[in-house]
Amino acid sequence: MARIQFDHHDDRKDAAAALVSLREVGMKPDDVGSLWGLHDQGAAFDSPSETPHDLYEATLAGVGPVQMSGWVAVAAIAAMRTTTSPNLTEVLADADLDDAERSRILDTLAAGGGVVGVKARESLAADDDLV
């Protein structure tokens, strides 16, 4: 299972800016994903200048309408094969979230912020002998 580092942003625009920065340094959608709530009418980003990733919209149980990209969107689409409105735990199953991290993500989304999750590639993951 890939290790995933989540960065929490107080504003979804900050999360989108983080995506732009990660894309500029060569991160691929398989390695970086994002998630933010769409609490306001017209809140969706729909311009490539705002974020370089393809964005997908869905409704997550317990969260509401969201916009996602990268591996998070792929996971949500996979989760929607079994339920039309998956919850955060189902979408982020590969992240193996503990209760504290899950709560922090939910709190960030509820406050209008965004979350960016970066997967560590196996080739870049720390070797247990070196830690």
C-alpha positions as CSV (number, residue, x, y, z in Angstrom):
1,M,0.0,0.0,0.0
2,A,1.3,3.4,-1.0
3,R,2.1,5.9,1.8
4,I,0.0,9.1,1.3
5,Q,0.7,12.5,2.7
6,F,-2.3,14.8,3.0
7,D,-1.9,18.6,3.0
8,H,-4.8,20.6,4.4
9,H,-5.6,24.0,2.9
10,D,-7.9,26.6,4.5
11,D,-9.2,27.6,1.1
12,R,-9.9,25.5,-1.9
13,K,-8.0,28.1,-4.1
14,D,-4.9,27.3,-2.0
15,A,-5.4,23.6,-2.7
16,A,-5.8,24.3,-6.4
17,A,-2.6,26.4,-6.3
18,A,-0.8,23.5,-4.6
19,L,-2.0,21.3,-7.5
20,V,-0.5,23.7,-10.0
21,S,2.8,23.7,-8.1
22,L,2.9,19.9,-7.9
23,R,2.1,19.6,-11.6
24,E,4.8,22.1,-12.5
25,V,7.4,19.9,-10.8
26,G,6.3,16.9,-12.7
27,M,3.8,15.1,-10.4
28,K,1.4,12.9,-12.2
29,P,-2.4,12.5,-11.5
30,D,-1.6,8.9,-10.4
31,D,0.6,10.4,-7.6
32,V,-1.4,13.5,-6.5
33,G,-5.1,13.9,-5.9
34,S,-7.3,16.6,-4.5
35,L,-10.7,17.0,-2.9
36,W,-12.7,20.1,-2.0
37,G,-16.3,20.9,-1.3
38,L,-18.6,22.7,-3.6
39,H,-20.7,24.5,-0.9
40,D,-21.4,27.6,-3.0
41,Q,-23.2,27.9,-6.3
42,G,-20.6,28.3,-9.1
43,A,-17.8,27.2,-6.8
44,A,-16.4,24.6,-9.2
45,F,-13.1,25.3,-10.9
46,D,-13.5,24.8,-14.6
47,S,-10.6,26.5,-16.1
48,P,-7.2,24.9,-16.9
49,S,-5.5,28.0,-15.6
50,E,-7.0,27.4,-12.2
51,T,-5.8,23.7,-11.9
52,P,-3.9,21.6,-14.4
53,H,-5.7,18.3,-13.6
54,D,-9.0,17.0,-14.9
55,L,-11.6,17.7,-12.3
56,Y,-14.6,15.5,-11.5
57,E,-17.7,16.3,-9.4
58,A,-19.6,13.9,-7.2
59,T,-21.7,13.9,-4.0
60,L,-20.1,12.0,-1.1
61,A,-22.2,10.8,1.7
62,G,-21.6,12.9,4.8
63,V,-19.7,15.5,2.8
64,G,-22.0,16.7,0.1
65,P,-20.9,17.9,-3.4
66,V,-17.2,17.9,-4.1
67,Q,-14.7,18.4,-6.8
68,M,-11.9,15.9,-7.1
69,S,-8.8,15.2,-9.2
70,G,-6.1,12.6,-9.8
71,W,-6.1,9.4,-7.8
72,V,-8.8,10.7,-5.5
73,A,-11.2,11.0,-8.5
74,V,-10.2,7.5,-9.8
75,A,-10.9,6.1,-6.3
76,A,-14.3,7.8,-6.2
77,I,-15.3,6.5,-9.6
78,A,-14.3,3.0,-8.5
79,A,-16.3,3.4,-5.3
80,M,-19.3,4.6,-7.2
81,R,-19.5,1.2,-9.0
82,T,-20.9,-0.2,-5.8
83,T,-22.8,2.8,-4.4
84,T,-24.1,6.0,-6.0
85,S,-22.9,8.2,-3.1
86,P,-19.8,6.7,-1.4
87,N,-18.5,8.1,1.8
88,L,-15.0,9.5,2.5
89,T,-13.8,6.2,4.0
90,E,-14.8,4.3,0.8
91,V,-13.2,6.8,-1.5
92,L,-10.0,7.0,0.4
93,A,-9.8,3.3,1.3
94,D,-6.3,3.0,-0.1
95,A,-5.1,5.8,2.1
96,D,-5.8,3.6,5.2
97,L,-7.0,6.7,7.2
98,D,-7.1,6.6,10.9
99,D,-10.0,8.3,12.7
100,A,-8.0,11.5,13.4
101,E,-6.9,12.0,9.8
102,R,-10.4,11.2,8.5
103,S,-11.9,13.8,11.0
104,R,-9.3,16.4,9.9
105,I,-10.2,15.9,6.3
106,L,-13.9,16.2,7.0
107,D,-13.4,19.3,9.1
108,T,-11.2,20.9,6.4
109,L,-13.9,20.2,3.8
110,A,-16.7,21.5,6.0
111,A,-14.8,24.7,6.6
112,G,-14.6,25.3,2.9
113,G,-11.0,24.2,2.5
114,G,-9.3,21.6,0.3
115,V,-7.1,18.6,0.7
116,V,-4.3,17.5,-1.5
117,G,-2.9,13.9,-1.1
118,V,0.4,12.9,-2.5
119,K,1.3,9.2,-2.9
120,A,4.9,8.2,-2.3
121,R,6.2,6.1,-5.2
122,E,7.7,2.8,-4.1
123,S,11.0,3.8,-5.8
124,L,11.0,6.9,-3.6
125,A,9.7,5.4,-0.4
126,A,12.1,5.2,2.5
127,D,13.8,1.9,3.0
128,D,13.0,0.5,6.5
129,D,16.8,-0.1,6.9
130,L,17.5,3.6,6.3
131,V,14.9,5.0,8.6
